[in-house]
Amino acid sequence: MILMRHGQSHFNVAYAETRKDPGLRDPGLTDLGREQVAAAAAHLEQEQREVRRIIASPYSRALETADIVGKVLGLPVAVDPMVGERAVFTCDIGTPRSHLELRWPDIALTHVDEEWWPALEESEPDFHARSLGYRTRLTDGGDWRGTLVVCHWGFIRALTGHGVQNADLVAFDPTAPHPGGGTVVPVADPC
């Protein structure tokens, strides 16, 4: 299983400059973010990493990332709100499902609530329970091999203990003790 952080978003750029919430709700990727994602997708394709399905968070930055990767790998994208970011900043206020369906008509979203994101500020215990619940669901279901999960910095950190850069890939074993089971995959960054 591979966890992938979304590519650079407009929030990432603004926050890196000021270290303050710039008030951008559910931002998309920057041009650099799209380049980062394309490089990671090419790595997955060239290294023949076994990816047979893609699951993405419903945040726009994750859907845009997953859509790019899905096109490169020839795979559809499934959506799971459980892999979303911990809701702390304005960027963690999502876009209503009906609007996402207009932007990504090829991605099935009918199972997602119209307002699917957690309330600001999601507590650490609630976020921890969500990440542990996802891990348990993976191991109980047993169908996690060959899955690429496009998600967020906080969610990857909650599962593995790793803080990762935009479009980083983490090989993940959900059967390892929580948090843990992740190894960052080195990808050449042409950007």
URCOR-V182061 format. One record per pair of residues at least 12 apart in sequence whose ideal C-beta (glycine too) atoms are under 6 Angstrom apart, sorted by the first residue. I is the first residue (numbers start at 1). J is the second residue. D is the distance in whole Angstrom. If there is no record, write none. Layout:
i=I j=J d=D
i=I j=J d=D
//
This chain:
i=1 j=144 d=5
i=1 j=147 d=5
i=1 j=172 d=5
i=2 j=148 d=5
i=2 j=169 d=5
i=2 j=171 d=6
i=3 j=149 d=5
i=3 j=156 d=5
i=3 j=170 d=4
i=3 j=172 d=5
i=4 j=150 d=5
i=4 j=169 d=5
i=5 j=153 d=6
i=5 j=156 d=6
i=5 j=164 d=5
i=5 j=166 d=6
i=5 j=168 d=5
i=6 j=61 d=4
i=6 j=62 d=5
i=6 j=65 d=4
i=7 j=29 d=5
i=7 j=33 d=3
i=7 j=36 d=4
i=7 j=37 d=4
i=7 j=65 d=5
i=7 j=166 d=5
i=7 j=167 d=5
i=8 j=30 d=5
i=8 j=32 d=5
i=8 j=33 d=4
i=8 j=166 d=4
i=9 j=27 d=5
i=9 j=29 d=6
i=9 j=61 d=4
i=10 j=24 d=6
i=10 j=27 d=4
i=10 j=30 d=6
i=11 j=24 d=5
i=11 j=27 d=5
i=11 j=91 d=4
i=21 j=89 d=5
i=21 j=90 d=5
i=23 j=90 d=5
i=24 j=91 d=5
i=25 j=90 d=5
i=25 j=93 d=5
i=26 j=59 d=6
i=26 j=60 d=5
i=26 j=94 d=5
i=26 j=95 d=5
i=27 j=91 d=6
i=28 j=60 d=5
i=28 j=64 d=6
i=29 j=61 d=6
i=29 j=64 d=5
i=32 j=191 d=6
i=35 j=191 d=5
i=36 j=166 d=5
i=36 j=167 d=4
i=36 j=191 d=6
i=37 j=65 d=5
i=37 j=68 d=5
i=37 j=167 d=5
i=39 j=190 d=5
i=40 j=167 d=5
i=40 j=169 d=6
i=40 j=187 d=6
i=41 j=69 d=4
i=41 j=72 d=4
i=43 j=187 d=5
i=45 j=72 d=6
i=50 j=146 d=5
i=51 j=73 d=6
i=51 j=148 d=5
i=52 j=146 d=4
i=53 j=147 d=5
i=54 j=66 d=5
i=54 j=70 d=5
i=54 j=75 d=5
i=54 j=77 d=5
i=54 j=148 d=5
i=55 j=78 d=5
i=55 j=80 d=5
i=55 j=149 d=5
i=56 j=77 d=5
i=56 j=79 d=6
i=56 j=150 d=4
i=57 j=83 d=5
i=57 j=84 d=4
i=57 j=151 d=5
i=58 j=79 d=5
i=58 j=81 d=5
i=58 j=112 d=6
i=58 j=116 d=6
i=59 j=94 d=6
i=60 j=95 d=6
i=62 j=150 d=5
i=63 j=104 d=6
i=65 j=150 d=5
i=66 j=150 d=4
i=77 j=107 d=5
i=79 j=109 d=6
i=79 j=112 d=6
i=81 j=116 d=5
i=82 j=134 d=5
i=83 j=149 d=6
i=83 j=151 d=4
i=83 j=155 d=6
i=85 j=152 d=4
i=85 j=154 d=5
i=86 j=122 d=5
i=86 j=127 d=4
i=86 j=154 d=4
i=87 j=118 d=4
i=87 j=120 d=5
i=87 j=122 d=4
i=88 j=121 d=5
i=94 j=117 d=4
i=96 j=114 d=5
i=97 j=109 d=5
i=97 j=112 d=5
i=97 j=114 d=5
i=131 j=158 d=4
i=131 j=159 d=5
i=132 j=178 d=6
i=135 j=174 d=5
i=135 j=178 d=6
i=138 j=174 d=4
i=139 j=174 d=5
i=139 j=175 d=5
i=144 j=174 d=6
i=156 j=170 d=6
i=159 j=179 d=6
i=160 j=179 d=6
i=160 j=182 d=3
i=161 j=179 d=5
i=161 j=180 d=6
i=162 j=182 d=5
i=162 j=184 d=6
i=169 j=185 d=4
i=170 j=182 d=4
i=170 j=184 d=5
i=171 j=183 d=5
i=171 j=185 d=6
//
